[in-house]
Amino acid sequence: MAAETKRRLSLRDILTDGRIALMLPLGFSSGLPFLLVFSTLSAWLREAGISRTEIGMLSWVALAYSFKFLWAPIVDRYDVPGLASLLGRRRGWMALAQIITALGLVGIAASDPQTSLPLTIASALLVAFASATQDVVVDGWRIDVASTERQGMMAASYQLGYRLALICAGAGALYIAEFVNWRSAYLAMAVLMGVGLVGTLLAPRGNESAVRERLPFTAAIIEPLADLFRRKGLILIPILALIACFRLPDFVAGVMANPLYIDLGFSKTDIANVSKLYGVWVGIIGAFAGGLALTRLGLWWTLLIGAVIAAGSNLMFAWLASGNATVFNLTLTISFDNFAAGFAGSALIAYMSGLTSPGFAATQYALLSSLYALPGKLIGGASGAVVDAYGYPLLFTATASIGIPLVILCFVVRRDTMKTVSEKDEVIEEVAPAVGAGSRA
């Protein structure tokens, strides 16, 4: 089994594994809501005359993604009445989260930022909360049903679906808004949440016995954290610091990129063509490049490269804002940024997945993924005020400089990263026969 665990996946393995294929619709339903409460919504708000400072503050609705670990134990411990008996615990929560997300998007469509901004905000909060819950369940299901050897391709397939959703929620929504209106754009996105619901119905059950461990609720919150500290000790501190700062430049760019494009005079069609359509395909290439690097270079080298290029990509935005606003230069900026984001995303997903324990996969991964999003959301909320006071170049240059401490942290955790990969493979050897073998409901 050890040899099998460490062997490289063949093309046949990938093409015949339905679990990898199912990450496409599940990744799609995870990615679709994110832009709709983040950069796409910021474009609508800016066009409606909402100030950049207010847009930055409104991006805090996405903090739900950063605090999802608080209710992840509820998702692990409790069934959704009715749906759980039909679909199982994981898939029952998936279906409920997808339905609520669609309803929230309908609420945004029914609002008007100029006259009913509170309804826009409340609906965006509902979308963010339900979508974050969906992420908890999908991540738990992914880790439960597949061994370490398949997590790289599971993550790459997830990112492919996720980024296809970004095309729909970015370029697609902007096209519809340009030629019809914003209300129709958000209603169309609500309908597309049905893609994830189909994936949920087709997905096999995971290792339900592990999920149904009966712990008091307080223990269900504390024990996953205690497990991390027991296994990692003091090295957990730089590990958490690395995760917290790894995607910070990307999140800040996500808040202010669309306002930057609009302020530089680019049309919504230009933004859709270059940033939301072409750029997403470059991001998909970056995601699979990261997955390939994981198999060829190993986790640590991939993590290091991802940290450097993801932070450095923000310098391109500073350059674009410094009197270089042409469509060609916009294309160069988007190319570098989206490739780097996709590459770094694959590296970080694999790294965080390897840090979890089988019995606490959903809660621990929710904690780690919440942590990586939190600093970016907090700083992103103030980014509009920084731009108003000092301009776009200073904001993007400052966030790019975060790459320096990231490189240092990568070297600090290097030995533990090598050890984590080895330990995870040993755990999978013990539990793999029972995981991913569940029948379809």
Disulfide bonds with the S-S distance in Angstrom:
none
